């Protein structure tokens, strides 16, 4: 199956964007990947799932008080999602992208990285 280049936008406010062209915006963190249509769908799903867990306000506060346990669980889910995103970016990334991630040291492939409930 034919692979096409895309750019994954990991801007903290809108990290659910994958573009077929690099966006000329210095505030965006973009990683170049090469994927098939099926791999693109998988990447979009992981981004959307992680974005959905990012700051779920109902987990931060209740009407009575701050809910630390729910916040901790949500934080772990977001970190787990980010680890999955970076794994896929690395897997599908161009050599330049893989080099960037290696330099940054963002890969956490430890076996204890899944969220604990």
C-alpha positions as CSV (number, residue, x, y, z in Angstrom):
1,X,0.0,0.0,0.0
2,X,1.3,3.5,-0.9
3,X,2.5,5.7,2.0
4,X,2.0,9.5,2.0
5,X,3.7,12.2,4.1
6,X,1.8,14.0,6.8
7,X,2.7,16.3,9.6
8,X,1.5,15.6,13.1
9,X,0.7,18.8,15.1
10,X,1.4,18.4,18.8
11,X,0.5,21.9,19.8
12,X,-0.9,21.7,23.3
13,X,-4.2,23.4,22.5
14,X,-5.0,21.5,19.3
15,X,-3.0,18.3,19.1
16,X,-5.6,16.5,17.1
17,X,-4.4,17.8,13.7
18,X,-2.6,15.9,11.0
19,X,-1.9,17.8,7.9
20,X,-0.7,16.7,4.4
21,X,1.4,19.9,4.3
22,X,3.8,21.5,6.8
23,X,2.1,24.6,8.4
24,X,4.4,27.6,8.5
25,X,3.8,28.5,12.2
26,X,6.7,28.5,14.6
27,X,4.4,27.9,17.6
28,X,3.5,24.5,16.3
29,X,5.4,21.3,17.0
30,X,5.1,19.2,13.9
31,X,6.5,15.7,13.2
32,X,6.8,14.3,9.6
33,X,5.4,10.8,9.2
34,X,4.8,8.5,6.3
35,X,1.7,6.4,6.5
36,X,-0.8,4.3,4.6
37,X,-4.5,5.3,4.8
38,X,-5.1,2.7,7.5
39,X,-2.1,3.9,9.6
40,X,-3.4,7.5,9.2
41,X,-6.7,6.4,10.7
42,X,-5.0,4.7,13.6
43,X,-2.9,7.8,14.3
44,X,-6.0,10.1,14.1
45,X,-7.8,7.8,16.6
46,X,-4.9,7.8,19.1
47,X,-4.7,11.6,18.9
48,X,-8.4,12.1,19.4
49,X,-8.5,9.6,22.3
50,X,-5.6,11.4,24.0
51,X,-7.1,14.8,23.4
52,X,-10.4,13.6,24.9
53,X,-8.6,12.7,28.2
54,X,-6.7,16.0,28.3
55,X,-8.2,18.0,31.2
56,X,-11.5,16.4,31.5
57,X,-13.0,19.0,33.7
58,X,-15.5,16.7,35.3
59,X,-12.5,14.7,36.7
60,X,-10.9,17.8,38.2
61,X,-13.6,19.1,40.4
62,X,-16.8,18.0,42.1
63,X,-19.4,20.4,43.5
64,X,-18.0,19.6,46.9
65,X,-14.2,19.7,46.6
66,X,-11.2,19.1,44.5
67,X,-10.9,15.4,43.4
68,X,-7.2,14.5,43.5
69,X,-7.8,10.8,42.8
70,X,-9.7,11.5,39.6
71,X,-7.1,14.1,38.5
72,X,-4.3,11.6,39.1
73,X,-6.1,8.9,37.0
74,X,-6.8,11.4,34.2
75,X,-3.1,12.6,34.2
76,X,-1.9,9.0,33.9
77,X,-4.3,8.4,31.0
78,X,-3.1,11.5,29.2
79,X,0.6,10.5,29.7
80,X,-0.2,6.9,28.5
81,X,-1.8,8.5,25.4
82,X,1.1,10.7,24.8
83,X,3.5,7.8,25.0
84,X,1.3,5.9,22.4
85,X,1.4,9.0,20.2
86,X,5.2,9.3,20.4
87,X,5.6,5.5,19.8
88,X,3.5,5.8,16.6
89,X,5.3,9.0,15.5
90,X,8.6,7.2,15.9
91,X,7.3,4.1,14.1
92,X,5.9,6.1,11.2
93,X,8.4,8.9,11.3
94,X,10.9,9.9,8.7
95,X,14.6,9.5,9.6
96,X,14.7,13.2,10.4
97,X,11.7,12.8,12.8
98,X,13.3,9.7,14.5
99,X,16.5,11.7,14.9
100,X,14.5,14.6,16.6
101,X,12.8,12.2,19.0
102,X,16.1,10.5,19.8
103,X,17.7,13.8,20.6
104,X,14.8,14.9,22.7
105,X,14.7,11.6,24.6
106,X,10.9,11.6,24.7
107,X,10.5,7.9,24.2
108,X,9.3,6.1,27.3
109,X,9.2,2.4,26.5
110,X,9.2,1.2,30.0
111,X,6.8,-1.6,30.8
112,X,5.1,0.3,33.6
113,X,3.8,3.2,31.5
114,X,0.2,2.1,31.3
115,X,-2.4,4.1,33.3
116,X,-3.2,2.6,36.7
117,X,-6.8,2.8,37.9
